[in-house]
Each structure stands twice: as C-alpha cells, then as structure tokens.
Amino acid sequence: MRETFDPCAYLLASHRNGTLYIGVTSNLTQRLHQHREGLIEGFSSDYGVHRLVWFEQHATMEHAIVREKRIKKWNRAWKIALIEQDNPEWRDLAVDFGFEPLASSRIVRR
C-alpha cells in the first residue's frame, strides 16, 4: 500500500452526487483505512461515506486546515465542481493507494 504523509484536505462521498464529507489529515492512507474500516465514529461511518473522490496535498498542516475550513463553507454545487474538475467519473481514488475497490458502488452515470 502506498503511503502519503503530506498534510491533506480530502473529500469522501457515499456515491456519485451522494453525501459528502470533508476532512483533513497528516496521513491520508491511514485516515482512509480508518474511514473504510469504520474506526472513526461519527458522520462518515453513520452515512457510509468512504469513497475518496478528491484530495489536495499541502506543505503544512495549517494550510490544509485552512483549505478544509474554506471548502466546508462552500455550497454543494461548488464542492461537486471541485470533484468533477479532476475526477469527472467520481472514481474511488483510494484504489490508487492500494485499497480494494468498495463492494457497493451506487455511482450512477448522468
């Protein structure tokens, strides 16, 4: 499994155009593992939000936190545009880090 230790802001989705979750971490692969295994109680586990659809690496944790806070204030359409700018198919980017594809994928083509 490919590790990434750079501070990151990231977006998870339950499925294409589904429920979104924005987070920040200093170790994206570890955090993805926690989300996918249900080790983090709260919103993402309650709503089945485990698909990595966008992430952005930052030089410092402070920069990543600022970016996360800004995106949290955005309206939904802006968040979707951010995802679709680089990931128009809403592909689970965690697979690129060595994670198994998620079993249930409610991604619907437009």
Secondary structure by P-SEA (a helix, b strand, c coil): cccccccccbbbbcccccbbbbbccccaaaaaaaaaacccccccccccccccccccccccaaaaaaaaaaaaaccaaaaaaaaacccccccccccccccccccccccccc
